[in-house]
Amino acid sequence: METQAKVVIIGGGVVGCSILYHLAKFGWKDTVLLERSELTSGSSWHAAGQIHTISSDPNISRLQGYTIRLYKEIEAISGHSIGMHSTGGFYLASNQVWYDYLKRERSKARYMGLDQEFISVEEVARRHPLIDPRHYIAALWDPLDGDIDPSGVVYAYAKAARTHGARYYTNTPVIATRQRQDGSWDVVTPQGTLNAEIVVNAAGLWAREAGRMAGVHLPVQPMEHHYLITEEIPQIAERMQTGERLPAGIDYEANIYFRQERNGMLLGTYEPRSTPWKVNGTPLDFGHELLQPDLDRIADRLELAFERIPALGAAGIKTVVNGPFTFGPDGNPMIGPVPGLTNYWAAVGVMAGFCQAGGVGLCLAEWMI
């Protein structure tokens, strides 16, 4: 490993690899990423992979739209498949409150150049025959939505970055960061020490630990998150014989998201009462592991999902995934220069990494350059 670099990025998840790609693409080729284990070893490998543009924050919606449009670029440059299914997706309103919300979102989307249109609930049922349309009064359609292969995306970013001249090293944990009097940073690893003009903390589940090495407290917290994958659903298997995939969907009142997964479905939810994980610090030896499922915590969400998509209730559950994701205080990413530290930047708390990481990488790279 070399001893000098302009930028060192700590963390080899989707956010760190996106920053690596954008910095190299824009000309900062002397950029190095250090990953403690293998790429995707934190939250990236167990992400659900559903991608969508809508966010209550219009700036985040813009970043998410950019991220989704970027995927074909990094796949072409890297030559690495990202497993993208551009199925389109709809956002479902079951009452007037959520209908009004969707109308506001459509207005913002038009201003930002995003192509979203209302469709009838009858059209929803035509495009997604497993949905019971009686539960809904409105639906907003976005042709950009769909799903990707999370691991494929991370490796595509990393390989595309390397094509532009950047480097990354796996199995290279950062064990200390020390600032010199000239403002540069010594980034210490078991393989040696790298001196860098700038450090970027994109350490995901270990953002707090990486921050403490530099004497900064980053207010992010890993939370538990469930999704499940069903057994084969006959209606889906029949459609797949013609190569026709179901669109993705989000139901706001039920607080669920869903999409096709092979010949079954993936169903996820964000719990009304979230469950923090490892408040005192993420174990350094945590890696490709999952947490113990607790479906009782999401039983009310599942009940609503089974009402609105009856085929889910009839299908067996093949896999339950409960994994940690890191959130910031308001659910939005925390990115930018860290106050009080020279040449130290953060890109942490990026909960929806596969919707947002491309935009976060773009924003941070332009800001730094």
C-alpha positions as a Python dict, from the first residue, in 0.01 Angstrom:
ca = {
    (1, 'M'): (0, 0, 0),
    (2, 'E'): (123, 350, -87),
    (3, 'T'): (206, 606, 181),
    (4, 'Q'): (57, 926, 32),
    (5, 'A'): (-284, 1023, -108),
    (6, 'K'): (-486, 1337, -155),
    (7, 'V'): (-803, 1179, -8),
    (8, 'V'): (-858, 872, 206),
    (9, 'I'): (-1213, 740, 237),
    (10, 'I'): (-1289, 519, 537),
    (11, 'G'): (-1557, 262, 455),
    (12, 'G'): (-1628, 32, 161),
    (13, 'G'): (-2005, 37, 145),
    (14, 'V'): (-2217, 193, -125),
    (15, 'V'): (-2162, 549, 6),
    (16, 'G'): (-1784, 526, 26),
    (17, 'C'): (-1758, 365, -317),
    (18, 'S'): (-1983, 632, -470),
    (19, 'I'): (-1764, 909, -327),
    (20, 'L'): (-1454, 729, -459),
    (21, 'Y'): (-1611, 710, -805),
    (22, 'H'): (-1721, 1073, -820),
    (23, 'L'): (-1393, 1218, -692),
    (24, 'A'): (-1197, 1014, -947),
    (25, 'K'): (-1442, 1097, -1227),
    (26, 'F'): (-1406, 1469, -1155),
    (27, 'G'): (-1026, 1455, -1159),
    (28, 'W'): (-915, 1377, -804),
    (29, 'K'): (-761, 1046, -904),
    (30, 'D'): (-522, 1032, -608),
    (31, 'T'): (-801, 901, -388),
    (32, 'V'): (-788, 581, -183),
    (33, 'L'): (-1067, 388, -11),
    (34, 'L'): (-992, 164, 286),
    (35, 'E'): (-1235, -113, 382),
    (36, 'R'): (-1197, -303, 710),
    (37, 'S'): (-1320, -633, 557),
    (38, 'E'): (-1471, -692, 213),
    (39, 'L'): (-1675, -440, 18),
    (40, 'T'): (-2042, -446, 132),
    (41, 'S'): (-1955, -600, 471),
    (42, 'G'): (-2170, -359, 675),
    (43, 'S'): (-2529, -280, 583),
    (44, 'S'): (-2494, -290, 204),
    (45, 'W'): (-2497, -666, 157),
    (46, 'H'): (-2834, -724, 326),
    (47, 'A'): (-3020, -421, 184),
    (48, 'A'): (-3355, -488, 18),
    (49, 'G'): (-3242, -321, -305),
    (50, 'Q'): (-3568, -138, -384),
    (51, 'I'): (-3508, 204, -542),
    (52, 'H'): (-3745, 499, -551),
    (53, 'T'): (-3730, 875, -596),
    (54, 'I'): (-3988, 1025, -359),
    (55, 'S'): (-3870, 1176, -30),
    (56, 'S'): (-4042, 1433, 189),
    (57, 'D'): (-3730, 1649, 143),
    (58, 'P'): (-3717, 1778, -219),
    (59, 'N'): (-3336, 1795, -214),
    (60, 'I'): (-3322, 1428, -120),
    (61, 'S'): (-3570, 1348, -400),
    (62, 'R'): (-3335, 1520, -643),
    (63, 'L'): (-3038, 1316, -515),
    (64, 'Q'): (-3243, 997, -540),
    (65, 'G'): (-3345, 1071, -898),
    (66, 'Y'): (-2980, 1131, -989),
    (67, 'T'): (-2875, 808, -816),
    (68, 'I'): (-3118, 593, -1013),
    (69, 'R'): (-3022, 755, -1345),
    (70, 'L'): (-2653, 696, -1265),
    (71, 'Y'): (-2682, 319, -1243),
    (72, 'K'): (-2660, 248, -1616),
    (73, 'E'): (-2347, 467, -1632),
    (74, 'I'): (-2154, 280, -1365),
    (75, 'E'): (-2263, -56, -1504),
    (76, 'A'): (-2135, 41, -1850),
    (77, 'I'): (-1804, 183, -1722),
    (78, 'S'): (-1729, -100, -1480),
    (79, 'G'): (-1859, -389, -1689),
    (80, 'H'): (-2010, -525, -1366),
    (81, 'S'): (-2380, -615, -1364),
    (82, 'I'): (-2597, -434, -1109),
    (83, 'G'): (-2901, -656, -1165),
    (84, 'M'): (-3129, -361, -1232),
    (85, 'H'): (-3500, -409, -1298),
    (86, 'S'): (-3662, -85, -1415),
    (87, 'T'): (-4018, -189, -1341),
    (88, 'G'): (-4153, 151, -1242),
    (89, 'G'): (-4335, 190, -915),
    (90, 'F'): (-4635, 348, -751),
    (91, 'Y'): (-4702, 529, -427),
    (92, 'L'): (-5041, 441, -281),
    (93, 'A'): (-5276, 664, -80),
    (94, 'S'): (-5553, 499, 118),
    (95, 'N'): (-5697, 823, 263),
    (96, 'Q'): (-5718, 1194, 186),
    (97, 'V'): (-5419, 1285, 405),
    (98, 'W'): (-5184, 1072, 197),
    (99, 'Y'): (-5353, 1178, -126),
    (100, 'D'): (-5276, 1541, -41),
    (101, 'Y'): (-4917, 1441, 38),
    (102, 'L'): (-4880, 1276, -303),
    (103, 'K'): (-5018, 1584, -477),
    (104, 'R'): (-4752, 1796, -307),
    (105, 'E'): (-4484, 1544, -404),
    (106, 'R'): (-4595, 1547, -767),
    (107, 'S'): (-4570, 1927, -774),
    (108, 'K'): (-4216, 1915, -635),
    (109, 'A'): (-4122, 1636, -875),
    (110, 'R'): (-4228, 1841, -1176),
    (111, 'Y'): (-4019, 2135, -1058),
    (112, 'M'): (-3716, 1906, -1029),
    (113, 'G'): (-3769, 1744, -1368),
    (114, 'L'): (-3887, 1409, -1231),
    (115, 'D'): (-4151, 1232, -1435),
    (116, 'Q'): (-4436, 1136, -1203),
    (117, 'E'): (-4805, 1110, -1289),
    (118, 'F'): (-5122, 1000, -1113),
    (119, 'I'): (-5285, 681, -1237),
    (120, 'S'): (-5621, 535, -1141),
    (121, 'V'): (-5653, 262, -881),
    (122, 'E'): (-5800, 48, -1159),
    (123, 'E'): (-5475, 94, -1351),
    (124, 'V'): (-5281, -5, -1037),
    (125, 'A'): (-5476, -331, -1025),
    (126, 'R'): (-5408, -390, -1395),
    (127, 'R'): (-5034, -338, -1358),
    (128, 'H'): (-5014, -527, -1025),
    (129, 'P'): (-5297, -783, -1014),
    (130, 'L'): (-5205, -899, -661),
    (131, 'I'): (-5314, -565, -511),
    (132, 'D'): (-5669, -518, -386),
    (133, 'P'): (-5758, -170, -522),
    (134, 'R'): (-6054, -127, -285),
    (135, 'H'): (-5814, -2, -17),
    (136, 'Y'): (-5689, 296, -217),
    (137, 'I'): (-5817, 628, -348),
    (138, 'A'): (-5510, 746, -544),
    (139, 'A'): (-5175, 632, -681),
    (140, 'L'): (-4872, 822, -809),
    (141, 'W'): (-4663, 645, -1074),
    (142, 'D'): (-4286, 690, -1121),
    (143, 'P'): (-4121, 512, -1416),
    (144, 'L'): (-3773, 535, -1259),
    (145, 'D'): (-3848, 305, -965),
    (146, 'G'): (-3748, -60, -948),
    (147, 'D'): (-3479, -269, -781),
    (148, 'I'): (-3110, -352, -806),
    (149, 'D'): (-2861, -606, -671),
    (150, 'P'): (-2695, -427, -376),
    (151, 'S'): (-2362, -609, -393),
    (152, 'G'): (-2347, -563, -769),
    (153, 'V'): (-2396, -187, -730),
    (154, 'V'): (-2115, -152, -474),
    (155, 'Y'): (-1867, -342, -690),
    (156, 'A'): (-1976, -146, -998),
    (157, 'Y'): (-1899, 182, -820),
    (158, 'A'): (-1562, 50, -701),
    (159, 'K'): (-1457, -89, -1038),
    (160, 'A'): (-1576, 225, -1221),
    (161, 'A'): (-1373, 435, -976),
    (162, 'R'): (-1067, 222, -1046),
    (163, 'T'): (-1123, 275, -1420),
    (164, 'H'): (-1092, 649, -1351),
    (165, 'G'): (-766, 598, -1156),
    (166, 'A'): (-876, 565, -792),
    (167, 'R'): (-771, 273, -568),
    (168, 'Y'): (-936, 70, -298),
    (169, 'Y'): (-800, -179, -46),
    (170, 'T'): (-1002, -446, 132),
    (171, 'N'): (-913, -620, 460),
    (172, 'T'): (-745, -294, 563),
    (173, 'P'): (-907, -167, 884),
    (174, 'V'): (-830, 185, 1000),
    (175, 'I'): (-707, 168, 1360),
    (176, 'A'): (-615, 535, 1416),
    (177, 'T'): (-635, 877, 1253),
    (178, 'R'): (-393, 1149, 1368),
    (179, 'Q'): (-374, 1502, 1237),
    (180, 'R'): (-37, 1665, 1170),
    (181, 'Q'): (42, 2031, 1229),
    (182, 'D'): (13, 2099, 856),
    (183, 'G'): (-352, 1986, 865),
    (184, 'S'): (-296, 1655, 685),
    (185, 'W'): (-398, 1323, 838),
    (186, 'D'): (-206, 1005, 913),
    (187, 'V'): (-445, 715, 861),
    (188, 'V'): (-303, 411, 1041),
    (189, 'T'): (-377, 52, 929),
    (190, 'P'): (-211, -284, 1008),
    (191, 'Q'): (-64, -270, 656),
    (192, 'G'): (96, 71, 711),
    (193, 'T'): (20, 441, 746),
    (194, 'L'): (-122, 662, 471),
    (195, 'N'): (-77, 1038, 490),
    (196, 'A'): (-369, 1219, 329),
    (197, 'E'): (-460, 1581, 278),
    (198, 'I'): (-829, 1498, 343),
    (199, 'V'): (-1013, 1221, 529),
    (200, 'V'): (-1374, 1123, 452),
    (201, 'N'): (-1565, 924, 712),
    (202, 'A'): (-1810, 703, 519),
    (203, 'A'): (-1784, 415, 763),
    (204, 'G'): (-2155, 330, 785),
    (205, 'L'): (-2222, 110, 1087),
    (206, 'W'): (-1879, 211, 1222),
    (207, 'A'): (-1914, 586, 1158),
    (208, 'R'): (-1919, 657, 1532),
    (209, 'E'): (-1605, 452, 1593),
    (210, 'A'): (-1418, 614, 1302),
    (211, 'G'): (-1527, 956, 1425),
    (212, 'R'): (-1397, 893, 1777),
    (213, 'M'): (-1051, 825, 1633),
    (214, 'A'): (-1052, 1189, 1520),
    (215, 'G'): (-1206, 1316, 1844),
    (216, 'V'): (-1551, 1385, 1701),
    (217, 'H'): (-1892, 1254, 1808),
    (218, 'L'): (-2121, 1180, 1514),
    (219, 'P'): (-2486, 1157, 1627),
    (220, 'V'): (-2587, 851, 1426),
    (221, 'Q'): (-2744, 530, 1550),
    (222, 'P'): (-2786, 184, 1392),
    (223, 'M'): (-3147, 63, 1400),
    (224, 'E'): (-3294, -280, 1335),
    (225, 'H'): (-3492, -321, 1012),
    (226, 'H'): (-3703, -614, 892),
    (227, 'Y'): (-3805, -737, 553),
    (228, 'L'): (-3923, -1078, 439),
    (229, 'I'): (-3920, -1278, 117),
    (230, 'T'): (-4207, -1511, 31),
    (231, 'E'): (-4215, -1852, -127),
    (232, 'E'): (-4321, -1875, -489),
    (233, 'I'): (-4654, -1708, -570),
    (234, 'P'): (-4829, -1886, -860),
    (235, 'Q'): (-4958, -1565, -1022),
    (236, 'I'): (-4604, -1424, -1035),
    (237, 'A'): (-4453, -1745, -1168),
    (238, 'E'): (-4714, -1746, -1445),
    (239, 'R'): (-4635, -1385, -1544),
    (240, 'M'): (-4262, -1456, -1545),
    (241, 'Q'): (-4311, -1709, -1824),
    (242, 'T'): (-4368, -1408, -2050),
    (243, 'G'): (-4087, -1207, -1884),
    (244, 'E'): (-4329, -957, -1730),
    (245, 'R'): (-4225, -829, -1385),
    (246, 'L'): (-4450, -661, -1132),
    (247, 'P'): (-4386, -295, -1050),
    (248, 'A'): (-4261, -190, -708),
    (249, 'G'): (-4486, -18, -457),
    (250, 'I'): (-4508, 183, -136),
    (251, 'D'): (-4820, 205, 85),
    (252, 'Y'): (-4788, 502, 320),
    (253, 'E'): (-5064, 426, 571),
    (254, 'A'): (-4958, 62, 608),
    (255, 'N'): (-4595, 180, 610),
    (256, 'I'): (-4481, -97, 378),
    (257, 'Y'): (-4276, -128, 62),
    (258, 'F'): (-4291, -426, -170),
    (259, 'R'): (-4154, -560, -497),
    (260, 'Q'): (-4111, -881, -689),
    (261, 'E'): (-3826, -1109, -582),
    (262, 'R'): (-3776, -1395, -831),
    (263, 'N'): (-4113, -1574, -835),
    (264, 'G'): (-4218, -1439, -498),
    (265, 'M'): (-4234, -1100, -329),
    (266, 'L'): (-4021, -895, -95),
    (267, 'L'): (-4208, -703, 176),
    (268, 'G'): (-4044, -452, 409),
    (269, 'T'): (-4160, -210, 675),
    (270, 'Y'): (-4028, 60, 903),
    (271, 'E'): (-4152, 0, 1256),
    (272, 'P'): (-4365, 264, 1432),
    (273, 'R'): (-4147, 209, 1739),
    (274, 'S'): (-3796, 160, 1611),
    (275, 'T'): (-3542, -62, 1786),
    (276, 'P'): (-3189, 76, 1836),
    (277, 'W'): (-2899, -166, 1795),
    (278, 'K'): (-2567, -146, 1984),
    (279, 'V'): (-2615, 201, 2133),
    (280, 'N'): (-2272, 187, 2295),
    (281, 'G'): (-2087, 104, 1974),
    (282, 'T'): (-2080, -133, 1678),
    (283, 'P'): (-1862, -441, 1743),
    (284, 'L'): (-1547, -428, 1534),
    (285, 'D'): (-1584, -794, 1438),
    (286, 'F'): (-1941, -757, 1309),
    (287, 'G'): (-1967, -837, 939),
    (288, 'H'): (-2183, -1055, 716),
    (289, 'E'): (-2426, -1129, 997),
    (290, 'L'): (-2794, -1075, 1061),
    (291, 'L'): (-2990, -1006, 1378),
    (292, 'Q'): (-3252, -1229, 1538),
    (293, 'P'): (-3589, -1167, 1370),
    (294, 'D'): (-3880, -1047, 1583),
    (295, 'L'): (-4192, -1049, 1366),
    (296, 'D'): (-4413, -961, 1663),
    (297, 'R'): (-4275, -606, 1634),
    (298, 'I'): (-4414, -573, 1282),
    (299, 'A'): (-4725, -789, 1318),
    (300, 'D'): (-4962, -493, 1271),
    (301, 'R'): (-4780, -391, 950),
    (302, 'L'): (-4796, -747, 819),
    (303, 'E'): (-5169, -764, 890),
    (304, 'L'): (-5229, -453, 682),
    (305, 'A'): (-5005, -585, 405),
    (306, 'F'): (-5193, -915, 390),
    (307, 'E'): (-5524, -727, 364),
    (308, 'R'): (-5407, -508, 80),
    (309, 'I'): (-5207, -774, -108),
    (310, 'P'): (-5402, -1093, -28),
    (311, 'A'): (-5156, -1320, -210),
    (312, 'L'): (-4895, -1233, 53),
    (313, 'G'): (-5110, -1382, 327),
    (314, 'A'): (-5147, -1706, 132),
    (315, 'A'): (-4775, -1739, 51),
    (316, 'G'): (-4527, -1898, 284),
    (317, 'I'): (-4234, -1697, 421),
    (318, 'K'): (-3904, -1820, 282),
    (319, 'T'): (-3662, -1572, 443),
    (320, 'V'): (-3681, -1312, 718),
    (321, 'V'): (-3403, -1051, 720),
    (322, 'N'): (-3338, -831, 1023),
    (323, 'G'): (-3028, -618, 977),
    (324, 'P'): (-2891, -291, 1115),
    (325, 'F'): (-2897, 36, 921),
    (326, 'T'): (-2756, 366, 1046),
    (327, 'F'): (-2985, 667, 1082),
    (328, 'G'): (-2918, 1035, 1151),
    (329, 'P'): (-3135, 1237, 1388),
    (330, 'D'): (-3390, 1340, 1123),
    (331, 'G'): (-3355, 1039, 892),
    (332, 'N'): (-3159, 1237, 632),
    (333, 'P'): (-2791, 1188, 543),
    (334, 'M'): (-2533, 1387, 738),
    (335, 'I'): (-2275, 1502, 483),
    (336, 'G'): (-2014, 1775, 457),
    (337, 'P'): (-1710, 1915, 640),
    (338, 'V'): (-1715, 1837, 1012),
    (339, 'P'): (-1721, 2159, 1219),
    (340, 'G'): (-1411, 2207, 1430),
    (341, 'L'): (-1192, 1973, 1227),
    (342, 'T'): (-969, 2072, 936),
    (343, 'N'): (-979, 1855, 623),
    (344, 'Y'): (-1220, 1605, 778),
    (345, 'W'): (-1546, 1529, 597),
    (346, 'A'): (-1838, 1300, 676),
    (347, 'A'): (-2097, 1111, 473),
    (348, 'V'): (-2285, 919, 740),
    (349, 'G'): (-2640, 831, 837),
    (350, 'V'): (-2727, 747, 476),
    (351, 'M'): (-3011, 512, 563),
    (352, 'A'): (-3142, 461, 207),
    (353, 'G'): (-2801, 408, 52),
    (354, 'F'): (-2910, 251, -275),
    (355, 'C'): (-3154, 535, -339),
    (356, 'Q'): (-2923, 813, -218),
    (357, 'A'): (-2555, 716, -240),
    (358, 'G'): (-2505, 832, -598),
    (359, 'G'): (-2640, 1176, -515),
    (360, 'V'): (-2444, 1189, -190),
    (361, 'G'): (-2123, 1104, -376),
    (362, 'L'): (-2195, 1372, -637),
    (363, 'C'): (-2276, 1635, -375),
    (364, 'L'): (-1973, 1562, -156),
    (365, 'A'): (-1728, 1544, -448),
    (366, 'E'): (-1845, 1875, -595),
    (367, 'W'): (-1837, 2035, -249),
    (368, 'M'): (-1485, 1911, -177),
    (369, 'I'): (-1342, 2004, -517),
}
